[in-house]
């Protein structure tokens, strides 16, 4: 299965992936209308350490996802390898946010959880963060080793 | 003295989403976010118009425009001329510039047109018929002798084999970044052409690309040692550079850091100033000694290139070089680029490559020594059409560097000498160097060269020529427009309509 991988060596910390993600999941067709004068809640987030290393963090779509196990409302599920979230079922307990070892599940601004679904459910069709990365630091590809969360 | 900035940052606030990408990506620190007013502000006096911010702005909220605020100009004293005098009056310094001569001096390529076949000598369709773009650079024998069984008896001098008549010319590691060198080396290898180390030595990581590397020996001898000489496919002696004929290279100490200083074999932070002459070369006989020293050191396996700037007596100089034992002459015209050069030298010294090339090819033919050397020409070869015209004027191959930099992302802002290249090319700052991902850089170089190769084939096909060898020095395929009789005479071409 194709997953999103980040090449830390090439991440510039420009944060464009965050804005492309927020726009892709906004349901709107104009980026200005979607993002201007609003806080953004991207599903990919650039982390920076004290040495200036930057790294974009998003869901790894683990083979054995602990977030799915922990969900008390049955909102998280795995479909064809992609871990999906049904916002209508989410009760906002945010247990998934706490248990995710990668910090890849986040709150969406309205109290419920959200996470990367590889842009499968929006009009983008393929991960917007990958397409918009100016330095090829985020890739969407098939790899042998896949992460298991626990 | 304060001037109104040369460029203005125009931000369409109704489109700005405050993502602050412009702020994070500008090494010149033009943009910043004002938390009080929740707006992006800018200090345009720092802007060099490299357009990194424009390129990455996700909502196209930014543009950089040339300021229309000028000093009171006249036809003799332009805004720039006046400001340069002010700057020198203030600092007492030599003005520095980067990249090639920007002045509106004639570009002869644009006044030369290419022929095409009609009716009698039919054109060739490169999509349906084979076209040969491969060239061999090096000394060619005067006569070929064969043994009774048909095998070659004549011993051939070492040759460089190029899949197409274009190479990446010298840009030192130091003047450009590790990732830029990686991109060039990988692309040259994939394409079956060559890139040139420039005068800063060869980083140990790139010895693996040696088969497609030309190693340079310049007057400063930076980074030159036995393994280095043996690592490449050819050795180039740099006598001069088109952007700054008559002076040596200058790498500011701020760029001589880490691996750059190690590769150059100089202390960290020290300016790497190449002498104007090679202190052991004051005649063609001296040059011959260096040519043969280098050949001896590499057991006569590698061709030796001598690179000179196109200057007034270029034909006589080339004639001397062709007799020095060199295998290839590289001529660099006055529009060639540089990472740093004194402005007055860049803008006023040297001659156009087109005239130099035509003069050299003619002189060597007249003297019967054209086969002694191959000719490589450089100094602002901008397109496949320039390559075809250069070959028809007598070049065996072309060197490109500015075009290669553009392929890697350069936006020709001409600020290389500041060391703050926002595109990760002409810089050694680690955070900027990483902006050039060699996976992307090499792919774009390969794309550019493949595109040119297609265009070269199409232009050749149009002329009814199916081999680049048959185009070399074929000046009947060229016509001039708007040129004087003298210019046409030097170029050795007829006027359009003749």
Interface residues (C-beta under 8 A of the other chain):
Chain A: X9 X10 X12 X13 X14 X15 X16 X18 X19 X20 X23 X31 X32 X35 X36 X52 X132 X134 X135 X136 X137
Chain B: X14 X15 X16 X17 X18 X19 X20 X21 X24 X25 X55 X56 X58 X59 X61 X431 X434 X435 X437 X439 X440
